Amino acid sequence: MYADFGSEVTVIDLAQRLMPREDEEIADRAKAIFEAKGIKFLLESKIEEIIDKNGKGYAQISQGQARAKLNQTQFLWQSEENPNTEGA
């Protein structure tokens, strides 16, 4: 959605491929559709640190032994969590 409004979007994920629980063909097609909208993917990557310096955001990214700095104005963070439903 953000890419549709002109924002630069980069998805950073530890997984080897997008949507690893889905059929590989479906996941590859979805990734191609997102990339056609300008969305970038950094797979098998990890956010090591997010830094705010003078109103500018930087994310330190690692991908294996490689390190990179990603400059962003905003970060949207989504973490997969398992709900604690015991006793509910």
Phi, psi and omega in degrees: 000316181297322178297325178297334180266007175098001178282147174278124185239130175233126178262125180247125185216142176288337185294156178286335179214162178292141176052061186296342180275349181267165174305137185300321180296318178294316180298318179295321179294317178298317179299318179298321178295315179296318180295326177296335177273001177095005180282132180259152180233131171243092182271160185054039183234157183224138173278116180274324185198144172243128185238138174247113178237113177054042177081004177250136182261141177226136175244125175273118186248140172240143177221095189066234178273345182283146177233145178212157176248128180251121179270126181219154174267334179217149176236136174243116187254130175228127181239137178280127180229153175259121182293145175270098183252006180299128179081004181275000000 
